[in-house]
Amino acid sequence: MSALFIAVVLTALFFEYTNGFHDAANAIATSISTRALKPWQALVMAGLLNFGGALLSTSVAATVAKGIVDPGMITLQGVFAGLVGAITWNLLTWYYGIPSSSSHCLIGGMVGATLATYGHGVQWMGILQKVLIPTIVSPLVGFAIAILLTLVMAWIFARSAHGKVNRGFRRIQPLSAALLALSHGQNDAQKTMGILLLALVAAGLLPATADVPTWVKFTCATVMAAGTMVGGKRIIKTMGSKITPLRNADGFAAELTASSVLLTTGHLGFPISTTHVITSAIMGVGSTYRLKAVRWGVTRTILVAWVLTLPASAAIGAFVGYLLRVLIRAGILAPM
C-alpha cells in the first residue's frame, strides 16, 4: 500500500470532515434561527442523522465514481489533486461565511485534475445530465415548492392566532430539520464514498465494476457526522438570518421542501448541492410575503459563489494536477 494511496484516503476523509462542518448549516440553520432547537441539540441531531442518511443508498456514490470522469483514466495523483481543489475552495468559502456547494467543489476539482493529467477523459454528457441540469432545475423546483407550501399553510391557518400557530410549528420543526439532516447525509456523504472507490480502483485494490465497500460507507458516514457536529457558525448565521427573517412555520416549510427535493434527487443518483436547494427554499418562503423580505444583496453574493465554485475548484485541481505531473516527470514522485 503506497504512501500516495494513504495520502489520498486521508485527504478524502478530511474533505468529508470539511463537508460536514461547512454544510452543517444546511440542515440546522433555520431551526436554530427560529429557536426550535438549541445549537448543541441541532448539531448532535444533524450529526446522527447525517450518519444514518449516508447509509441509505449508494446511487450518488456510483455517479461520482463512474459518471463524471472515465474510471479507467483515474490515477491516485489525479484523485489527490481533485480533492485538494475541492478542499481549498470549501475552506475559502467557509472562512467568508458563503454557503457554496461542497458537491460542486468535488466535481470541479476532479474534472480539473483529469484534464490537467490527460487533456481528456471527462464524461461531459454525464456532467450535463446528472450535474448541470439538476443543478439548475433543483433550486427552481425548491423555490417554487416553498412558495406553494407557504401559501397552502397560510390558507389553512388564516383564521388562527399567529402566536399559537408559531408555537405549534416550533414543536414540530425539529421533525422537518431531522428529515433534512437525513437527506443531507444521503446526498453529501456518498460523494466521498465515490471518490474512495475511485482511489481503490486506481490503486488496483478493487476492479472497476466494484460497488462501494461496507467499510468505506461506515467510515465516510462517521467522519461526516463528526464534521457536522463541529458545525459552521459563520454559514449558520448567513443561512439562518441574513437571507430573510424566518418564523417557525417558515423554517418548517423551507426544511420540508428541501428534504423532499434532496431525497428524490438522491434516489435518482444526482449529486446536487444541498446548499443550493435549502437556500432557494428559504428564498421562496421569504418571497411569499413580499419580495423585499429577501435580502437580495446577500443572495447575489451566494449566487456569485455558486457560479464560481465549479470553475474555481476545477482550476485549483488542474494546477495541483499539473504540479504533480511535473514532479513525477522530474523523478521526485513515483507515477501511480
N, C-alpha and C positions, 0 to 999 in steps of 0.2 A: 504494500500500500504506500503510494508515493506521498511525499510531503505536500505536493501541489493538490492532490486529492483531499488530504486532510484540511488544507487551507480553504479549498472550495466549500467543503462541508461546513466548516466553522463560519465562513463568510455568509453562506446561505442562511445559517441559523441566526447569525447576527442581523441579517436583513429581516428575517421573520420577527425577531425581537423588536426592531425599529418599526416594522409594520404594525405591531401590536400597540406600542405606545403612541405612534404617530396617528393611528386610526381609532384609538380608543374613543375619541370624541364622537365618532360616527354613531356609536351605539348609546352613549350615555349623556351627551351634552344637553339634549333637550330635557331629560329627566332631572338633571342637576339644576339647570337654569329655572325650571318650574318648581323646584323644591319637592318633587315627588320622591326623590331619593337623596340621601346624603352622599357626598363624593365617595367616601370609602365603601359604602354599600353598593353604589353603582359600579365602581371599579371591580370589586370582588365578583359581583354578579356577572358582569360582562366577561371577565376572565374565564369563569367557569363555563359559561355558555359558549364562548368562543371555542373552548376545548371541545365541547360536545358537538358544535356545528362543524368543526373541522373533520369529524369522523362520519358525517352524514353521507358523503359520496366522494367520488374522485373524478367527476366529469370535467371540472375546471382544470385539475392537475393534468388530465390527458390532453387538453387543448394546449396548455403551456408547454408540455413535453414534446408534443408531436404536431401541433398545428401552427406554430409561429415560425420556427426555423427548421430546416431539414435535420432530423436527428442523426443522420449519417455523416453530417459535416460538423458535428459538435465536438469540440475539444475541451479539455479541462481549463486551459487558459482562456478560451472563449467564454465559458461559463463564469469564470472568475472575473473577467473584465466586465461582463454584463452586470454582475452583482455589484461591483464597485460603482458603476454608473448609477444603478438604482439606489444604492445606499447614500451616495453623495447628494443626489437631488432630494431624497427623502429627508435627510438631515438639514439641508438648506431651507426647505420649505417649513419644516418643523420649527427651526430656530426663529423664523419670521412669523410664525403662527398662521401660515397659509395652508388650508386643507386641500392639498394636492392629492393626486392618485398614486398610491403605492403600487397598484396594479400596473399602471402605465409606466411608472419608473422601471419596473422589472422588465416589461415587454420592450420598452425603448432601449434599455441597456443591452438586452440580448440581441436585438436587431443591429444596433451599432457595432457591437463586438463581432458579430458574424460577418458583417460587411467589411470591417477592418481586417479580418483574418482571411477571408476568401474573395470578397468583392461580390459575392452572390450567396445563395443558399437560404434566402429569406422567402417564406411562403406568403407572398403578398396577397393572394386570394384568400388565404386563411385569415390573415390580419384584417382584410376588408370585411369579410363576412362575420368573423367572430369577435373582432375588437372594435374597428372603426364604426361600423353601422350600429352595433349595440351601444357604443359609447355616445352616439348622437341621439339614438332613439330612447334609451332608458331614462335619461334625465327629463326629456319631454313627457314621457309617459308618467314619471313620478310627479312632475309639476301638475299635469292635468288631473291625475287621480287625487292628489292632495286637495286641489280646488274643489273637485266634485264631492269628496268625502267631507270636507269642511262645510260645504253648503248643505249637504244632507243632515249633518249633525246640528247645524244652526236651525234648520227647519224642524227637526224632531224636538229640540229643546227651546223653541222660540218663546213658549209661554212659561218656561221655568225660570226661577230666580238664578241669576248668573253666579252668585256665590255658592249656592247649593250644587249647581252643575259643575263648577270648578272643583269643589271638594270631592265630588263623586269621581271625576276623572283623575284627581290626584291619587285616589286609592287604586285605580286600575291601570294607571300609566306604567307602573313597573312591569306589568304584563307585556305591554307593547314594546317597552325597552328590552325586555328579555328576549322577545321574538326577534328584534332587530339584532341583538348581540349574537343570537344563534345563526341568523342568516349571514352576518358579517364573518363569523368563523367559517361557515361553509364556503363562502366565496374567497376570502383572502388567504386563509391558511393553506389552501390547496395549491396556490401558485408556487410556493416554495417547495411543496411536495413534487411538483412537476420539474422544478429546477434540480432537485436532488436526484430525481430519476434520470434526468439527462446526464448528470455527473457520474452516476453509477454505470450508465451505458458507455459514456466516453472513456471511463477507466477500465472497461472490459469486465466489470463485475456482474453485469446483467445484460441479457440480449435486448435488442431494440424493441422487441414486441412485449417486453415485460410490463406488468402492472406495478403500481406503487406498493413497495413492501410495507408490511404492517408496522415495522419499527420506524419507518420514515413518517407514517401517518401520526403515530403517537408522539414522536419527537417534535414534529412541527406543531402539533396541537398544543403540546406542553409549553414550548418556547413562546408561541404567540400569546397564550393565556398569561404567561409571566409578564410579557411586554405590555399587555393590555392593563394588567393590574397596576403597573407603574403609572400609566396614564400620561396624557399630553396636555398639561394645563393651558398652554398657550392656545392650542387649537380648540380645546373645550370652550374657552371664552369666546372665540370667534364664532363657533357653530351655535353656541347656546344663547348668545345675547347680541352679537354685533350685526347679524343679518337682519333680524326682525324681532321685536318683543314677542315672547311666547307665553301663553297661558297653558294650563294643564290639558285642556281639550285640544289646543293647537299641537302640543307636543305628542299627544296620543295619535292625532291624525297623521302627523309627519312620520312618526315611527312605524305605524301600521302600514302606511303607504310604501315606505322604503323597504320594509321587510318583505312585503308581498312581491315587489319587483325583484329583490335580490334572490329570494327563494326560487322564483321562476327562472331567472337567468342562470342561477347556479345549477339547477336541474338540467338546463339546456347546454351547459358547458361554456357559457360566455364569461370570460374573465373581465367583467365590467368593474367600474370604480364604485365602491360603496360610498365614497366621499361625494361623488357627483350625484348619486341618487338621493342621499339624505339631504344634501344641500338644496337640490332642486325641489324636494318635498317641502322643506322649510320655506323656501321662496313662494311656493304655491299657496301654502297656508297663509302667509303674510299678505299675498296679493289678493286673497279672497276678501279681505276687509277694505283695503284700499292700496293702490299702487305705492303711495308714499310711505306705507308701513314698512316696506322693504328698503333697507339702506343700500341703494344700488351702487354707491361708490365702493362699498365693501365687496359686493358681488362682482363688480368689474375686476377688482384685484384677483378674486378667486378664479374668474373666467380666464384671465391672462395666464395664471399659473396652470390651468387646465390645458390651454393651448400649447404652452411651452414645455410641459412635462415630457411628452414623448420625444420631441427633437432634442431637448436638453440632455435627458438621460441617455439618449442614443449617441449624442456627441461625446459625452464623457466615457461611455462604454467603448466607443470607437477609438478614442485616444488611448485608453488603457490597453485595449486590444492591440493597437499598433505598437505601443511601447513594449508590450510583452513579446511581440513578434521580432522586434529589433533585438531584444535581449537574447532571444533564442538563436537568432542568426549569428549573434556575436559569441555564442557558446556559453553565455553566462547562465542561462536556464536550459534545462533539457526539454526537448519537444515532447508533447503529450497529445 
